[in-house]
Amino acid sequence: MSFFFEVLIGGLLSGVMYSLVALGFVLIYKASGVFNFAQGAMVFFAALTFVGFLEMGVWFWFAFALTLGAMVVLGLATERIVLRPLVNQPQISLFMATIGLTFVLEGLAQLLWGSQPHGLDIGIQDEPLGWISDATGMNISKFDLAAAGIAAALVTSLALFFSRTRIGRALRAVADDHQAALAVGIPLQQIWGIVWTVAGFVALVAGMLWGARNGVQFALTFLALKALPVLILGGFESIPGAIVGGLIIGASEKLAEVYLGPYVGGGIEGWFPYVLALLFLLVRPEGLFGEKHIDRV
């Protein structure tokens, strides 16, 4: 049982980090109704920019501030150049625009900082916590625990911000109906700018955590695909759904790898979340916290 709980806890901690990546998708989807395919590229761009400043000898927190400024500029530029000209256009146009943005960000990041992988040390060692090992016999990574704590604090803060503040209420109004929000005086472009800025900040934190864990490399862009099952389970419009979906995906993939992997040749961790999401789509397509949409015909 101790081994089972060790695997389960490790999966839950990974799931919180998946939730952090999925949160960026939720924010953009709530504001514009489009799946931001470029979120993974934003994570890669933020992580590579941050480690680039560090390798230039910039102090850690100053490098963080510079990278955050770059992500704010990126978010505002995306709203002005990509989204604003496409207001009231079909959603597929916005989706295709984010696909184009993905390739632009990937190329720009590697043009500025190079394409070679980088290591990233944020001061948290990936080693078991001794007192937990002594007390329970379970090996819980110090890095996983700290990263999950940071991700959980950020997700909770943003959830409260968007549910309790005036900007959060405006965001919900924009998400429900763009035209109605404009009619009552809500500045659509300003709300989109704020949301893309927050999404850039989330991408920076996610890039730092995942970059410190797996290295800053092009593979970070594929975090977008790993967050997709999280969104399907939790719902594309729900911040709590991103949290719950991340926990379910993180725990299930680890348990499946350990207990089902030996029977199917291993490697199940890479594709089991997508199978789970596909099965979930057959039962509840809108997700656990999503709203059912009924169209009159």
N, C-alpha and C positions, 0 to 999 in steps of 0.2 A: 504493500500500500504506500510506503514511503516513496518508492520509485514512481508509482502512478501520480502521486501528488507533485513530485519533482517535475515530471513531464508536464503535468497540467499547469502548474504555476509558471513554468518557462513559456508555455504556449500563451497563457494569459498576458504575460509581460510583453511578449512579441505582439500580441493582438492590440495592446494599447498603442504601440508604435504604428501599427497598420491604421488605427483609428485616426492618428495624427495626419497621415497622408490622405486618408479619405475625407478628412475635414475640409481640406482645400477644395475638393470637388463639390462638397455640399454647399459651401459658401457661394461659389460661382453659380451653381445650379439654382440655388434659391433666388439669386438676384437676377439672372438672365434666362433661366430655363434651359440652359445648354450644358452638355457634358464637356468640361474643359479638358480636352485630350492633352493639352500642353502642361498639365500640372506636374507630371513626372519630369519633363524638361526643365521646369522651374526649379524643382528640387535639385537637379543636377547642376543647373546654372548657379544657384545659390551656394551649394557646397563647394563647387570648383572655384568660384570667386572668393569665398571665405578662405579656403586653403591657399589660394594664390596670394592673397594679402599676407597671410601668415608666413609664407615662404619668402616674401619680400622683407621680412623682419619687422612687420607691423605688430604692435602689442595686441594681445588676444581680444580685449574688449573694444579697442579702437577698430580692429579688423571687423568685429561683429557690427559695430555702428556703421562702418563704411559699406559693408555688404547689405545691411538693412536699408541704407539709403539707396543703394543700387536697385534693390528689389522694389522699393517704393516708386522710384522713377520708372522701373519696368512696368509695374502695375498701372500707373497713371498713363504711361504711353500706350499700353495695350488697350485701355479703355478709350483713349482718344483716337488712336489710329485704326484699331481693329473693330471694337464694338460699336462706337458711336455711328459710323457710317452704315451699320447694318441694323439699326433700330427698325423694328416692324418688318424685318425681312424673315423669310422662313427659317425655322430652327436649324435645318440642315446646312444653311449658309453659314450660320454661326459655328456650327460644329466643324465644318470644313475649314473655316478660318483658324480655329484652334489647332487643327492638324498642321496647317501651314506654319503657325506660330511655333509648333514643336520643333520643326526642322530649322527654323530661324534661330531659336534659342540654343539648340544643340550645336549648330555651326558657329554661332557667335561665342559661346563659352569656350569651345576648343580653339577658335581663332585667337582669343585673348590670352588663354592660359595654357594651351597645349592639350594634347589628347592622351598623354601618359597617365596611368593611375597614380594617385597620391595617397599617402597615409595621413590620418588626422587624429591627433591626440587632444581630447578635450578635458583631460585631467581625471578621468574616471577609468580605473583599471577593470578589465574583463576577467575577474577572478572570483571564486566562490567566497561568500561571506562566512568567515570562520565560526562566528557564534551560532549561526543557523545550522551549519554542518555539525557542530559539536552537540547542539541541543536536539536536533531532529534527524541527523544523518542525511539530509537533503542538500544537494549542491545548487544553491541559488546564486546566479551571477550578480556581482555588485553593479556591473554596468547595466544589465537588463533591468534591475530594480530601480536604479537612479534614472535611467532613460524613461522607464514607464512612469515614474513619479513626475518627471518634467512634462511628459506628454499629457498625463492626466490633468495636471495643474493648468496647462494651456487650454486643453479642450474644455475643462470646466469653466475657466474664466471667459472664454469666448461664448460658451453656451449662456452664461449669465448676462454677458454684455448684449447679446442679440435678443435675449428674452425680456430684459428688464429696462433697457435704455430706449431713448427716443429714436436713435439710429436703428436699433433693432426692430422697433415697430414699423419704421419706414421701410426697412428691408422686407419685412413680411408683406407690407402693402404692395411693394414693387413686385415681389414674387407672385402675388395673387393676380394682379392685373396692371400691366404697364400703363395703359391708357388711363385707367381710373386713378392711379397714383399721380400721373401728370396733371390730371384734372383738379385734384385737391391741392396742388402746389408742391408736391414732393419732387425735388430735383433728381431726375433719373440718372443723369450723368454723374452727379456728385455721389450718389449712393453706389453706383457701379465702381467709381474710382476708389471709394473707401473699401469696398469688398475686395477688389483686386489687390489693394495695398495689404489688407489683412491676409489674403491668400499668399501674397509674396512673403510676409513674415512667417506664416505657417510653413511655407516651403523651405525657408532658411533654417528653422529649427529642425524640421524633418531631415533636411540635407546634412546638418551637423551630426545628428544622432545616427542616421544610417551610414553616413560617411565614416564616422568613427568606428562603427561596427564592422562594416564590410569594405571600407576603403572608398575614396572618392574616385569614381570611374564611371564610364558610360553606362554601365549596367543600372545605375541609379534611375535612369529614365524609365526603366521597366517597372518601377514601383507603381506607376499608373495602372498597369495591368493587374498588379497584386491587390490594389485597392478596389478593383471592380467587384469581386465577390462580396467584399465588405459592404459596398453600396447597395448591391442587390438584396442582401439580407436585411440591412438596416433601413433602407429607403433613401432615395436620392435627395430628399428635402429635409432630412431630420438630423440634427446634430447628436441628440441622444442615440439615434439609430446608428450613426457612425461608430459610437463607442461600443454599443452592444454587438453590432456586426463584427467589429474588429476583435472583440473578445471571443466570439464564437468561432471565427475563422482561425485565429491564432491557436486556440485550444484544440480545435478539431484537427488541424493539419499536423500538429505535433503528436497527438494521440494516434492518428491514423498512420503516421510514419513509423511509430514504435510498435503498434499492435497489429496493423494490417500490412505494413510494408514487407515483412518477411514472407508473406503468402503471395505477393504479386511481384516480387523481384526488387523491391526497394524503389526509391525515387518518388514515392506517392505524395510526398509533401508538396511537390511542385504543381501537381494537377488536381489533387483532391479538393481544394477550395472551390474550383470551378465546377466540379461535379456536384458538390453540395449546393452551390448557387443555382445550377441548372435544375436540380430537383426542387429547390425552394421556389423557383419561378413557376413551376407547375401548380404549386399550392397557393402561394400568395405573391403574385407578380409585383404588387406595389411595395413589398417589404414589410418588415415588422411594424415600423412607425410611419409608413407612407399612407397617404390618403387615397381612397378609391376614386377614380375619375369616371364619371358617368356622362357620356355624351348623348344628347338628344338627336335623333335622326328622323 
